[in-house]
Amino acid sequence: MADSQKLSADYVIIGAMLAAKLAKLAKLAKLAKSGASVLMLEAGPAVTRAEIVGHFRNSPRRSDWMSPDPSIDTAPHPIYKPEDNGYLVQAGPYPYKAEYIRQVGGTSWHWAAHAWRNVPGDFKIRSLYGVGVDWPFDYDDLEPYYQEAEDIMGVCGSTRTGSPRSQPFPMDEVAMPYAMQRVRDRLAGSFDVVGNTVARNSRTFDQRPPCCGNNSCQPICPIDAQYHGGIAVQQALAVGVKLQTRANVFQLEHDAQGRIIAANYYDPDKNMHRVTGKIFIVASNGIESPRLLLLSKSDKFKHGIANDHDMVGRHLMDHPSTSLTFDADEDVWLGRGPQSPVSINAMRDGAFRSEYSPYRLDFTNISRVDGATTGLLKAGIYGKEFAEKLRHAAARELNVKSVLEVLPDPERRIDLADDKDSVGLLKPRAHYSIDDYTFKGHKRAQQDFAKIAELMGGTNLRHTKDDDFSNNQHICGTLSIGTDRKVSVCDQYGRAWDHENLFFASTGVLPTSSTCNSTLNGIAVALRTGAFLIAENGGPAMLPRSNTLAGWKPLVPAWTPKA
């Protein structure tokens, strides 16, 4: 633990969430000629895997993935079960009930370990399809950092996802569960069902064991077979990074030239501490990061830090989903192996993106026993009928969901609410919507749902409602990188336009959402930022561009329904 009386460092990093980048940044910093020091400030407590496993085992709400990670008064986060704690205020028109954890390691403690790369077309949707915005760099620029992140975390998956590679995965795929093998075999010829790209061990890797199929990836892998931020922080500490926990940063200070000179935080007793540094990196998520910048108002920066053009918090994006649940005509028994093992990727890219949202189709492998039991008991079904219906649901129920792109829109945003949280700070407020572009993608995905159910002999089809999109908790866009300071918050390396020593390493910098979980993209971009910082300060040069785009072609649908 860092000494709270002497908190100062060359690099001050706020947030220990997307922390895989930190180990690499710290390692390179130590190799740099300056011998730079690195300090992380985390609002929440340090936790262990054993503690979270214990909380999960003792929780009465086993299907609530947030129950093992409660909100605490000194670092509150959104909670919606058993009731909404009101931390993230909703301004509409569509609710954005994001869930995230404020503790060392962040929400990655209970992620599904999806570590997807974008496809090349995702970087140029404005140029190719006339929608959204182009990234300030392309796939080949980011490809070496994708590989670096995968090598750090231990990633495996199918090569048939539309994302070209210069090198193989660090390990072979995790074995496909029986249920997913049956889905793959019965959909063959119409859909290509492939293993998801995941930061999950298929063999012993980094002194962690291979996946043994506990099927509790969310809310916690009990054996650390999948990578998470807690591991990343330990790796960072091992190479010399310092960590101060329970440090709820509420303000960034600046000098007359606009350089950031200090971060102020409250400890659990509401005592204020001031941390000085040379370079500041805001590495919290896409809600807490803009909130901090907006809280940091001053006479010089009346709208907050990095916000001269009112872009902080704007372009809020995620991956809304709708789904189909049905009963297959054979026993498949979900619940053995990882929770989210396979998907269909045919609609991730193509000319249709000029008209409607691309999407992935993701199959769940979560055991149906708990959900079916709850539903049957609520329906008043007991005895022999209960046993028969429970067995049927557990053996035959399948679910497939869409993972849809949301385009950047300045009216979708995070700003500050009028009321305060338990610390006395203004709460974050979400302005969110689902537009026609995403809704049309949802309607197109329903055609795939129908074909999948037909091929699986599906009966008892249960679609989610057209106006009921679930939220995948992939917060991005609120600190967008770009080339025009009037419509973005930072440059291609995550440096704030208005503050030369302030950088962002968050999924909030992603300027578009694409169709894949934001974690690997955020980490790869952060590693690129870290390499730039080290190169700029006398360390090793940045990684070269890849040449994986040679011969690349966009994905095309494997099956097109008849009109």
BAZALO-466950 format. One line per 10 residues: number of its first residue (from 1); for each residue x, y, z of C-alpha. Coordinates in nm, 2 decimals, always signed. Last residue first. Example, Ala and Ser with C-alpha at 12.3 -4.5 7.8 and 13.67 -1.06 7.14 Angstrom:
REM residues 2
2	+1.37/-0.11/+0.71  +1.23/-0.45/+0.78
END
This chain:
REM residues 563
563	-3.79/-1.19/-4.91  -3.59/-1.51/-4.87  -3.35/-1.53/-4.59  -2.98/-1.48/-4.65  -2.75/-1.73/-4.50  -2.37/-1.72/-4.44  -2.38/-1.34/-4.45  -2.06/-1.18/-4.58  -1.75/-1.09/-4.38  -1.53/-0.82/-4.53
553	-1.22/-0.93/-4.74  -0.86/-0.92/-4.63  -0.59/-0.99/-4.89  -0.33/-0.78/-4.71  -0.50/-0.64/-4.41  -0.27/-0.83/-4.17  +0.03/-0.61/-4.25  +0.10/-0.50/-3.89  +0.22/-0.16/-3.79  +0.53/-0.14/-3.58
543	+0.54/-0.14/-3.20  +0.64/+0.19/-3.04  +1.00/+0.28/-2.97  +1.17/+0.19/-2.64  +1.19/+0.46/-2.38  +1.29/+0.83/-2.39  +0.98/+1.00/-2.27  +0.79/+1.02/-2.59  +0.86/+0.65/-2.66  +0.73/+0.56/-2.31
533	+0.41/+0.76/-2.36  +0.35/+0.63/-2.71  +0.39/+0.27/-2.58  +0.14/+0.34/-2.31  -0.11/+0.49/-2.55  -0.08/+0.18/-2.77  -0.13/-0.03/-2.47  -0.44/+0.17/-2.39  -0.58/+0.12/-2.74  -0.52/-0.26/-2.70
523	-0.68/-0.26/-2.35  -0.99/-0.07/-2.47  -1.03/-0.29/-2.78  -0.99/-0.60/-2.56  -1.26/-0.48/-2.32  -1.52/-0.34/-2.55  -1.72/-0.65/-2.62  -1.79/-0.69/-2.99  -2.03/-0.56/-3.25  -1.88/-0.22/-3.33
513	-1.90/+0.04/-3.05  -1.75/+0.35/-3.22  -1.52/+0.63/-3.10  -1.35/+0.40/-2.83  -1.21/+0.65/-2.58  -1.47/+0.55/-2.31  -1.32/+0.20/-2.30  -1.06/+0.37/-2.08  -0.70/+0.47/-2.09  -0.72/+0.85/-2.10
503	-0.42/+1.09/-2.10  -0.35/+1.42/-1.93  +0.00/+1.58/-1.97  -0.08/+1.81/-2.27  -0.42/+1.93/-2.14  -0.67/+2.08/-2.38  -0.68/+1.81/-2.65  -0.66/+1.53/-2.39  -0.40/+1.27/-2.49  -0.56/+0.93/-2.58
493	-0.30/+0.84/-2.84  -0.53/+0.92/-3.13  -0.62/+1.26/-2.99  -0.86/+1.33/-2.71  -1.21/+1.46/-2.64  -1.37/+1.44/-2.98  -1.60/+1.67/-3.19  -1.43/+2.01/-3.18  -1.08/+1.85/-3.12  -1.09/+1.70/-3.47
483	-0.87/+1.40/-3.53  -1.04/+1.16/-3.29  -1.05/+0.97/-2.97  -1.38/+0.96/-2.78  -1.41/+1.02/-2.41  -1.78/+0.91/-2.37  -1.77/+0.65/-2.65  -1.78/+0.32/-2.46  -1.96/+0.12/-2.19  -1.99/-0.25/-2.26
473	-2.25/-0.34/-1.99  -2.44/-0.58/-2.22  -2.77/-0.41/-2.17  -3.10/-0.58/-2.25  -3.33/-0.44/-2.50  -3.71/-0.44/-2.43  -3.89/-0.24/-2.70  -3.93/-0.53/-2.94  -4.02/-0.77/-2.65  -3.80/-1.07/-2.58
463	-3.90/-1.36/-2.80  -4.02/-1.69/-2.64  -4.05/-1.99/-2.88  -4.23/-2.29/-2.73  -4.09/-2.52/-3.00  -3.75/-2.54/-3.18  -3.66/-2.82/-3.41  -3.30/-2.70/-3.39  -3.29/-2.60/-3.76  -3.63/-2.41/-3.72
453	-3.51/-2.23/-3.41  -3.20/-2.12/-3.59  -3.40/-2.00/-3.89  -3.64/-1.79/-3.67  -3.35/-1.64/-3.48  -3.18/-1.54/-3.80  -3.49/-1.36/-3.91  -3.50/-1.19/-3.57  -3.15/-1.06/-3.64  -3.29/-0.84/-3.92
443	-3.54/-0.69/-3.67  -3.26/-0.61/-3.43  -3.06/-0.45/-3.70  -3.36/-0.23/-3.79  -3.38/-0.13/-3.42  -3.01/-0.03/-3.42  -3.05/+0.21/-3.72  -3.39/+0.32/-3.60  -3.26/+0.46/-3.28  -3.23/+0.32/-2.92
433	-3.18/+0.60/-2.67  -2.97/+0.71/-2.38  -2.91/+1.02/-2.15  -2.74/+0.89/-1.84  -2.67/+1.08/-1.52  -2.37/+1.06/-1.30  -2.42/+1.15/-0.93  -2.30/+1.48/-0.79  -2.05/+1.42/-0.50  -2.15/+1.41/-0.13
423	-1.99/+1.07/-0.06  -2.33/+0.90/-0.03  -2.43/+1.03/-0.38  -2.55/+1.38/-0.46  -2.85/+1.52/-0.65  -2.86/+1.75/-0.96  -2.73/+1.49/-1.20  -2.40/+1.53/-1.38  -2.35/+1.42/-1.75  -2.32/+1.10/-1.94
413	-2.43/+1.11/-2.30  -2.65/+1.00/-2.59  -2.73/+1.34/-2.76  -2.38/+1.34/-2.91  -2.46/+1.03/-3.12  -2.21/+0.76/-3.19  -2.37/+0.46/-3.35  -2.50/+0.16/-3.15  -2.40/-0.18/-3.27  -2.60/-0.49/-3.18
403	-2.52/-0.81/-2.99  -2.81/-1.04/-3.07  -2.91/-1.32/-2.84  -2.95/-1.70/-2.86  -3.11/-1.91/-2.59  -3.17/-2.29/-2.56  -3.40/-2.50/-2.33  -3.38/-2.87/-2.38  -3.23/-3.05/-2.08  -3.29/-2.80/-1.80
393	-3.64/-2.71/-1.94  -3.75/-3.07/-1.97  -3.60/-3.17/-1.63  -3.78/-2.88/-1.46  -4.11/-2.97/-1.64  -4.10/-3.33/-1.52  -3.99/-3.25/-1.16  -4.26/-2.97/-1.12  -4.53/-3.20/-1.26  -4.44/-3.46/-1.01
383	-4.47/-3.23/-0.71  -4.51/-2.85/-0.76  -4.62/-2.58/-1.00  -4.75/-2.26/-0.85  -4.64/-2.04/-1.15  -4.39/-1.86/-0.93  -4.25/-2.20/-0.84  -4.21/-2.30/-1.21  -4.04/-1.97/-1.30  -3.79/-1.99/-1.01
373	-3.71/-2.35/-1.09  -3.66/-2.28/-1.46  -3.42/-1.99/-1.39  -3.21/-2.20/-1.14  -3.20/-2.51/-1.36  -3.13/-2.35/-1.70  -2.75/-2.38/-1.67  -2.58/-2.10/-1.86  -2.45/-2.20/-2.21  -2.57/-1.89/-2.39
363	-2.54/-1.85/-2.76  -2.42/-1.52/-2.91  -2.53/-1.38/-3.24  -2.31/-1.09/-3.36  -2.45/-0.77/-3.50  -2.44/-0.51/-3.77  -2.68/-0.22/-3.74  -2.89/-0.10/-4.03  -2.88/+0.09/-4.36  -2.52/+0.18/-4.45
353	-2.42/-0.13/-4.25  -2.58/-0.34/-4.52  -2.25/-0.31/-4.72  -2.09/-0.57/-4.49  -1.96/-0.64/-4.14  -2.05/-0.83/-3.82  -2.34/-1.02/-3.98  -2.16/-1.35/-4.04  -2.03/-1.38/-3.68  -2.23/-1.66/-3.52
343	-2.14/-1.73/-3.16  -1.98/-1.98/-2.92  -1.87/-2.03/-2.56  -2.08/-1.80/-2.33  -2.12/-1.98/-1.99  -1.81/-2.18/-2.00  -1.84/-2.56/-1.95  -2.14/-2.77/-1.87  -2.46/-2.57/-1.80  -2.68/-2.64/-2.10
333	-2.82/-2.99/-2.12  -2.86/-3.07/-2.49  -3.16/-3.30/-2.49  -3.33/-3.31/-2.83  -3.61/-3.13/-3.00  -3.48/-2.79/-2.88  -3.70/-2.57/-2.65  -3.69/-2.20/-2.72  -3.55/-1.87/-2.59  -3.50/-1.59/-2.84
323	-3.30/-1.27/-2.76  -3.27/-0.89/-2.78  -2.95/-0.71/-2.72  -2.81/-0.36/-2.67  -2.44/-0.32/-2.72  -2.31/+0.00/-2.56  -2.26/+0.36/-2.66  -2.24/+0.71/-2.50  -2.14/+0.96/-2.77  -2.11/+1.25/-2.52
313	-1.95/+1.23/-2.18  -1.69/+1.50/-2.25  -1.77/+1.67/-2.58  -1.86/+2.02/-2.45  -1.60/+2.20/-2.67  -1.38/+2.32/-2.38  -1.43/+1.99/-2.20  -1.09/+1.85/-2.12  -1.15/+1.94/-1.75  -1.48/+2.08/-1.65
303	-1.73/+2.32/-1.80  -1.58/+2.63/-1.64  -1.23/+2.55/-1.73  -1.03/+2.86/-1.63  -1.24/+2.94/-1.32  -1.25/+2.58/-1.23  -1.46/+2.27/-1.29  -1.33/+1.92/-1.20  -1.67/+1.75/-1.15  -1.71/+1.72/-1.53
293	-1.38/+1.55/-1.56  -1.46/+1.31/-1.28  -1.80/+1.22/-1.43  -1.63/+1.17/-1.77  -1.41/+0.90/-1.61  -1.68/+0.74/-1.39  -1.91/+0.66/-1.68  -1.68/+0.53/-1.95  -1.47/+0.33/-1.70  -1.18/+0.45/-1.49
283	-0.83/+0.48/-1.65  -0.76/+0.86/-1.62  -0.39/+0.89/-1.68  -0.20/+1.18/-1.53  +0.16/+1.27/-1.62  +0.40/+1.46/-1.40  +0.25/+1.39/-1.06  +0.10/+1.53/-0.74  -0.16/+1.36/-0.51  -0.36/+1.56/-0.27
273	-0.56/+1.40/+0.01  -0.90/+1.50/+0.15  -1.04/+1.33/+0.47  -1.39/+1.20/+0.41  -1.33/+0.91/+0.66  -1.32/+0.66/+0.37  -1.05/+0.86/+0.20  -1.14/+1.15/-0.03  -0.93/+1.23/-0.34  -0.76/+1.52/-0.50
263	-0.55/+1.47/-0.82  -0.27/+1.71/-0.88  -0.07/+1.91/-1.14  -0.27/+1.88/-1.46  -0.13/+2.11/-1.72  -0.37/+2.39/-1.83  -0.11/+2.66/-1.87  -0.21/+2.84/-1.54  -0.19/+2.52/-1.35  -0.44/+2.23/-1.32
253	-0.61/+2.04/-1.04  -0.82/+1.72/-1.10  -1.11/+1.66/-0.87  -1.32/+1.38/-0.71  -1.08/+1.09/-0.67  -1.22/+0.83/-0.43  -0.90/+0.68/-0.28  -1.02/+0.36/-0.11  -0.70/+0.19/-0.24  -0.36/+0.34/-0.30
243	-0.14/+0.13/-0.53  +0.23/+0.15/-0.62  +0.37/+0.01/-0.94  +0.70/-0.17/-0.91  +0.70/-0.46/-1.14  +0.51/-0.70/-0.91  +0.25/-0.43/-0.84  +0.15/-0.43/-1.20  +0.12/-0.81/-1.22  -0.09/-0.79/-0.90
233	-0.31/-0.53/-1.07  -0.35/-0.74/-1.38  -0.46/-1.04/-1.17  -0.73/-0.84/-1.00  -0.83/-0.70/-1.34  -0.94/-1.04/-1.47  -0.81/-1.33/-1.67  -1.00/-1.66/-1.68  -0.89/-1.98/-1.52  -0.88/-1.80/-1.19
223	-1.02/-2.10/-1.00  -1.36/-1.98/-0.87  -1.44/-1.79/-1.19  -1.68/-1.53/-1.06  -2.02/-1.36/-1.14  -2.02/-1.47/-1.42  -1.78/-1.74/-1.51  -2.00/-1.96/-1.30  -2.02/-2.26/-1.53  -1.77/-2.46/-1.33
213	-1.63/-2.60/-1.66  -1.27/-2.69/-1.57  -1.10/-2.40/-1.74  -0.72/-2.44/-1.74  -0.52/-2.36/-1.43  -0.32/-2.04/-1.36  +0.06/-2.02/-1.34  +0.07/-1.78/-1.64  -0.10/-2.05/-1.85  -0.21/-2.40/-1.77
203	-0.42/-2.51/-2.06  -0.74/-2.40/-2.22  -0.72/-2.08/-2.02  -0.98/-1.81/-2.06  -0.93/-1.46/-2.21  -1.20/-1.54/-2.47  -1.25/-1.52/-2.85  -1.58/-1.71/-2.89  -1.57/-2.06/-3.06  -1.75/-2.07/-3.40
193	-2.09/-2.15/-3.53  -2.09/-2.10/-3.91  -2.46/-2.07/-4.01  -2.67/-2.24/-4.28  -2.45/-2.53/-4.39  -2.39/-2.63/-4.03  -2.67/-2.53/-3.80  -2.73/-2.89/-3.67  -2.36/-2.95/-3.62  -2.28/-2.62/-3.45
183	-2.59/-2.64/-3.22  -2.50/-3.00/-3.13  -2.14/-2.90/-3.05  -2.27/-2.61/-2.85  -2.47/-2.85/-2.62  -2.16/-3.08/-2.59  -1.94/-2.80/-2.46  -1.66/-2.68/-2.70  -1.31/-2.75/-2.56  -1.13/-2.42/-2.48
173	-0.94/-2.31/-2.79  -0.57/-2.35/-2.84  -0.32/-2.12/-2.67  -0.13/-1.79/-2.72  -0.34/-1.72/-3.03  -0.16/-1.74/-3.36  +0.04/-1.45/-3.51  -0.03/-1.18/-3.78  -0.41/-1.21/-3.73  -0.71/-1.12/-3.94
163	-1.04/-1.04/-3.75  -1.34/-1.18/-3.95  -1.44/-1.43/-3.67  -1.31/-1.75/-3.83  -0.98/-1.77/-3.64  -1.16/-1.92/-3.35  -1.07/-1.86/-2.99  -0.79/-1.83/-2.73  -0.66/-1.55/-2.51  -0.39/-1.56/-2.24
153	-0.41/-1.22/-2.07  -0.06/-1.08/-2.15  -0.03/-1.26/-2.49  -0.38/-1.14/-2.59  -0.29/-0.78/-2.49  +0.03/-0.80/-2.70  -0.16/-0.94/-3.00  -0.42/-0.67/-2.99  -0.14/-0.42/-2.95  +0.03/-0.55/-3.27
143	-0.31/-0.53/-3.45  -0.38/-0.17/-3.36  -0.21/+0.01/-3.65  -0.31/-0.27/-3.89  -0.68/-0.22/-3.80  -0.68/+0.15/-3.88  -0.60/+0.48/-3.72  -0.80/+0.80/-3.63  -1.12/+0.59/-3.61  -1.38/+0.67/-3.87
133	-1.72/+0.81/-3.76  -2.08/+0.70/-3.76  -2.25/+0.62/-4.09  -2.15/+0.66/-4.46  -2.08/+0.29/-4.52  -1.71/+0.26/-4.61  -1.57/+0.60/-4.53  -1.79/+0.66/-4.22  -1.75/+0.29/-4.11  -1.37/+0.30/-4.13
123	-1.24/+0.14/-3.81  -1.51/-0.12/-3.79  -1.43/-0.25/-4.14  -1.11/-0.41/-4.01  -1.30/-0.64/-3.77  -1.28/-0.55/-3.41  -1.10/-0.78/-3.18  -1.29/-0.98/-2.92  -1.18/-1.06/-2.57  -1.48/-1.22/-2.41
113	-1.39/-1.31/-2.05  -1.76/-1.36/-1.95  -1.71/-1.07/-1.70  -1.74/-1.10/-1.32  -1.41/-0.99/-1.19  -1.37/-0.77/-1.50  -1.61/-0.52/-1.33  -1.33/-0.35/-1.15  -0.99/-0.51/-1.07  -0.95/-0.31/-0.74
103	-1.31/-0.20/-0.65  -1.58/+0.00/-0.81  -1.80/-0.25/-0.98  -2.01/-0.19/-1.29  -2.37/-0.22/-1.40  -2.53/+0.00/-1.67  -2.90/+0.05/-1.65  -2.94/+0.28/-1.96  -3.31/+0.35/-1.97  -3.45/+0.48/-2.30
93	-3.56/+0.85/-2.33  -3.41/+0.88/-2.09  -3.27/+1.09/-1.80  -3.18/+0.80/-1.58  -2.97/+0.87/-1.27  -2.68/+0.62/-1.20  -2.67/+0.59/-0.82  -3.05/+0.53/-0.78  -3.01/+0.23/-0.55  -3.25/+0.04/-0.78
83	-3.41/-0.25/-0.60  -3.34/-0.62/-0.52  -3.15/-0.58/-0.74  -3.06/-0.27/-0.95  -2.72/-0.17/-0.81  -2.51/+0.11/-0.96  -2.18/+0.20/-0.79  -2.09/+0.37/-0.46  -1.73/+0.43/-0.35  -1.74/+0.54/+0.02
73	-2.10/+0.41/+0.08  -2.02/+0.06/-0.06  -2.19/-0.11/-0.35  -2.20/-0.48/-0.31  -1.98/-0.72/-0.52  -2.11/-1.08/-0.46  -2.47/-0.97/-0.55  -2.37/-0.81/-0.88  -2.42/-1.14/-1.08  -2.78/-1.17/-0.97
63	-2.88/-1.53/-1.05  -2.76/-1.65/-0.71  -2.97/-1.40/-0.52  -2.96/-1.55/-0.17  -2.59/-1.49/-0.16  -2.37/-1.71/+0.05  -2.19/-1.89/-0.23  -2.14/-1.57/-0.42  -2.00/-1.38/-0.12  -1.76/-1.67/-0.06
53	-1.65/-1.67/-0.42  -1.59/-1.30/-0.40  -1.38/-1.33/-0.08  -1.18/-1.62/-0.23  -1.10/-1.42/-0.55  -0.96/-1.14/-0.33  -1.06/-0.78/-0.28  -0.89/-0.44/-0.26  -1.13/-0.17/-0.18  -1.29/+0.10/-0.40
43	-1.19/+0.44/-0.53  -0.86/+0.32/-0.68  -0.55/+0.54/-0.72  -0.26/+0.38/-0.91  +0.10/+0.52/-0.88  +0.38/+0.47/-1.13  +0.75/+0.58/-1.09  +0.97/+0.65/-1.39  +1.32/+0.51/-1.41  +1.41/+0.80/-1.64
33	+1.60/+0.58/-1.89  +1.29/+0.38/-1.95  +1.29/+0.01/-1.85  +1.09/+0.09/-1.53  +0.84/+0.27/-1.74  +0.82/-0.02/-1.98  +0.73/-0.25/-1.70  +0.48/+0.00/-1.55  +0.30/+0.05/-1.88  +0.29/-0.33/-1.94
23	+0.15/-0.40/-1.60  -0.09/-0.11/-1.63  -0.24/-0.22/-1.96  -0.40/-0.52/-1.80  -0.56/-0.28/-1.55  -0.89/-0.20/-1.72  -1.01/-0.14/-1.37  -0.75/+0.01/-1.14  -0.87/+0.37/-1.16  -0.68/+0.69/-1.17
13	-0.32/+0.65/-1.29  -0.06/+0.89/-1.17  +0.26/+0.86/-1.37  +0.58/+1.04/-1.24  +0.46/+0.99/-0.89  +0.35/+1.16/-0.57  +0.17/+1.04/-0.26  +0.38/+1.11/+0.04  +0.13/+1.11/+0.33  -0.09/+0.83/+0.19
3	+0.20/+0.59/+0.19  +0.13/+0.34/-0.09  +0.00/+0.00/+0.00
END
